[in-house]
């Protein structure tokens, strides 16, 4: 066959910006036109009307929504805000897998569709602001709200956040949160996150910056905690210098609820625009007293109120379309929730046992109380209620047609398990062990008990869960463990006793059906870990869940493990498949301000599957400290057996820079850069070295 007649490989663009940002209303705003209209409107407003834009309207939700701003006389409708990290928290809604599970898909197009669906459901319920995504970096996997966020890596976090925001902003305003450094739960109201300027800009802010500059996120929620002993809700460096002056943010900042605002004049001057959920510090009386004493001036009130009015006009809140409410939990969204769950599961071990076959005579035992438990995640502000939820038990019961399935609760007689060909144990965590910690009388929907949650002091499973795995593995012929949870879990002490391990996260309303489809090979697992699974807590930085002062640096997650040459149980980006892949043909082309990186991916196995290729960069001879390597790109290759695709990624010069505090800016250093590609942070078989001399790039 001549080269002219040879078929070309399928071409995959890893991050298609045109597709990701399609329909994002925030990117379509005519700012010059809006500014003229807003300034004309502001000129007619009294001081009292301006003050009324600066606070929420009621301490309790109305049909799940919190109202803020608005003025009927001026034709301004109120903002109607609702939580949404895993779905609209207003009545019944589609409960999607938690954010860290969605992050495990490494699928930005899929996350855009999730944003579209969540935004549409919020709009259909009459809301116009979704308080999502949560994009606080997973500094330590013990963080109670790890499940709400995407990643321990800022580049991965930014890519997923950009996709969600642009999707959701087809319908409603978004509010990435919590700005910034909110990564310890129990002491979040008083904690000071202490950090140097370089670590702040390089590690803890890039994903917020992308949310503002790439997607025009309409609003931002501030954090409860302090940064360097100043509350984030009254921190002028965060809210003005960085967010507005450096990044060009034109939206509004609202406080986290109740304790997110700690002052009147200091908060308003710093750039906190809306106190939520109701007025206390921003009452007309308090503001007038601050004006009279000279602590505050009317220019600050005008400035902050203008920001609130600006988005109201720009987004035409009063004229926003309310979709048919039948879109809530519609068939398309249910199917999407199932697809996300299937793609989120991470296969961590498979000793030639998966996938299973639904054949007559196969005897399957399903073991554990969690197999028959609705386990959607924590019960804090991201709690979502769906009209129907498939558990592992109901999902397998609906799927299996030929094999026999028997369910054992934890207190049943487990000595019989040796009679079964396969024993599937469902173990893990619930809202009791991790989640948002709310120290008030918030009631659970189902049982009327207090919402629990909080940070985890240990990675180990609860004793009864560990005992269950040991017991089953001791008598079963073959043991598969399905692990539910919102972050890393210690598995090293029992991993050798089981034949397969699948990380499920909290898989949403369609989790049970997705589990059945993956276990029985209707689809191959394709998830990759967005958080390193350490062997024990000893491999990470000190962790005190009661600390009121925490030092932050450039090192955490895989960066810290690499720097200390510590081998984790499972590295960041790791995940197995039912098929095998080969990477070769690395090509790198240099353009004016970025690299075009292309790699050929071949499915060398016998079934279809997905490989997620990851691009890391090392700076080998820098004059300043650099972490051993950093993720700077990734892409999914979905391939049939024997199929090859060319996966293309762009690596921009901006992703190679470091932040120089002395210059108050970013520096592209003259030195050597090593581009490494592979399938996890510890498996990078392809590499290419490049030298930058300050003017030109040369391969080495």
Buried (B, 14 or more C-beta within 10 A) or exposed (E): EEEEEEEEBBEBBBBBEEEBBBBBBBEEBEEEEBBEBBEEBBEEBEBEBBBBBBBBBEEEBEEBBBBBBBBEEBEBBBBBBBBBBBBBBBBBBBBBBBBBBBBBBBBBBBBBBBBBBBBBBBBBBBBBBBBBBBBBBBBBBBBBBBBBBBBBBBBBBBBBBBBBBBBBBBBBBBBBBBBBBBBBBBBBBEBBBBBBBBBBBBBBBBBBBBBBBBBBBBBBBBBBBBBBEBBBBBBBBBBBBBBBEBBEBBBBBBBBBBEBBBBBBBBBBBBBBBBBBBBEBBBBEBBBBBBEEEBBBEEBBEBBBBBBBBBBBBBEBBEBEEBEBEBBBBEEBBEBBBBBBBBBBBBBBBEEBBBBEBEEEBBBBBBBBBBBBBBBBBBBBBBBBBEEBBBBBBBBBEBBEEBEBBBBEBEEEBEEBEEBBBBBBBBBBBBBBBBBBBEEEEEEEEEEEBBBBBBBEEBBBBEEBBEBBEBBBEBBBBBBBBBBBBBBBBBBBBBEBBBBBBBBBBBBBBBBBBBBBBBBBBBBBBBBBBBBBBBBBEBBBEBEBEBEEBEBBBBBBBBBBBBEEBEBBBBBBBBBBBBBBBBEBBEBEBEEEBBEBBBBBBBEBEBBBBBBBBBBBBBEEBEEEBBBBBBBBBBBBBBEEEBBBBBBBBBEBEBBBBBBEEEEEBEBBEBBBBBBBBBBBBEBEBEBBBBBEEEEBEEE
